[in-house]
Amino acid sequence: MPGKKTLDYDPIPFQELLQRLLEESGESYRTAASAAGLHPTTLSKYMGGTRPMRDACIALADHFGINPNEMLQAAGYDPLHFFDRRLVDKDALPPEVELLVGEILAVEDETLREDMVEALRQVLHVQRQIHAKKEPAHAPRQRSRQESVP
């Protein structure tokens, strides 16, 4: 039963994943829970063995920037196909993206590969912030016929 301690739920995979994400982010239980839109004491309950509900898993995954299926599966749920990134049509990728993906996949050291992907995410995040600052906040308002000057 979601949100309760159940006999068929093994909390260890979820607890280990959550602990790793908290350590990587440097956040406390309360800070991470609040940032994910959950009650501040929620993560303490999960670390005590309470099974998180699906929507909480998705909110936490969004907060930590991971695929929601990773969080869902750690909590003992089946993955949702909606979040399955393997379903991307590789033939539809632009050639420069295919080349980059190929180069990343060629890195044999998993830790190094993960670090490279995280660095790319950070670069993309900064680029989006810069792009957002360049866009005008509002398009110029057009006058209505009633406001038009003769």
C-alpha positions, 0 to 999 in steps of 0.5 A: 500500500503506497505511503505505508510500511508494507510487507512486500516493500523493501525500503533499502534501494530507495533509502540508498538512492535518496541518501546518495542524492542528498549527499551529492546535493548537500541538502538536508531532508527538510530542505530537499523535501520542501524544494520538491514540494513535499512536507518537510518531514516526509523524507525522514518518514521514507528513511524510516521505511515508509514507502513513498507514493508515486507522485512523491517519487516523481517530484523528488526525481524532478528536484534532483534532476534524475529520470523519475523511473530511477526513483520509482523503481527504487521505491518498488514501482514499475517504471512508467513508459512516459519517462523511458528515455530509451524510446527516443528515435536515434535516427531522428537525432541531429548528426552532431548530437549522435556524434556527441552521444557516441563519444560519451558512450565510448567512455568506458569508466562509468564514473567519468561518463557520469561526470561528463554528462553532469558537466554537460547538464550544467553547461546547458543549464547556464546556457538556458539562463543566459538565453532567458535573460536575453529574451524580452520579458513582454512583447510590445503591446499593440494599441487597440483602435480605441487607443490609436492616435488620429 
